[in-house]
């Protein structure tokens, strides 16, 4: 994966979080990460007073049920520092 960050505060931290998420996907039980895209910077669609998003796509083969996969992904998000609020999907 490649990412050429602009010189913005926190940009490398965000890219590191996305790479960490991809590493987490590679470690999911009963699953195999088979593809990962480069990282892409996109402007926010909501309020403009926030930094650009850093996005990537991943291909994952898994034997987990949809419910178990969702639970694993929520756990990965939590380990990455995401705090969910009511109504957050």
N, C-alpha and C positions, 0 to 999 in steps of 0.2 A: 504494500500500500504506500502511496505517496501523498504528501500534503505539504504545500508550500504556504505556511501561514503569513498573513500580513503582520506587520509589527503592531499588534493590538494587545492590550493587557488581557491575560487569561486565554488567549487563542491556543497556545500550546497545551494548556491544561485541558481544554475542551477536546482537542484532538486526542490527547492521552486518554480521556474518558471513553471516547468512541473505540479506540484501539483496545482498551481494557474490556469493554463490552464484547468485542469480537473474541478476545482471548477467553472470556467467560463462556461464550457460546461454544467454543472449541472444547471446553471442559465439561459441558453438560453430560450427565449420565445418559446412557442409552441413545446417544446422539453423535453425529459427526458433522462438523463444519466442512462443507465441500467447496464453498466459494465465498470470497469477500471482495467487494469493490474497493476502488480508491476512495479517499475521503473527499467530500464536496462541500463547499461553503455555499449557503443559500440565504437570501435575505428573509427576515421574518415576515410571515403573512399577517400577523396580528399587529399589536402596537409597534410602531417603528422605533421606539426608544429602548430597544434591546439589541444585543449584538446579533450578528448573523448566526444561523444554525450551522452545525457541522453534521453532515449526514453520510451514511454509507448503506449499502445493501449487502445482505448475507444469504447464502444458501445453506440450509441445514436439513440433514436427513435425521429423522428421529423415530424411535419406537414408542415414545411417550404418548399417552393419551392427550387430547387437547387440554383437558383440565390440569394434568400434571405438567405439561409444557408451560402453560400459563403460570402455574405456581413457581416453576423453576425460573421463568423470566422475571417474575415479580421479585423473587429472591435475588437475582442478579442485579436488578435495578436498585434494590435496597442496599446491597453491598457496595454499589457504585455511588451511594449517597442520595438517591432520590427519596423524597418524602412525599407520599401521596396525601391529597386532601380529599374530603368528601366530594363526590361527583367527578373526580379525576379518573379517567379510564386508563 
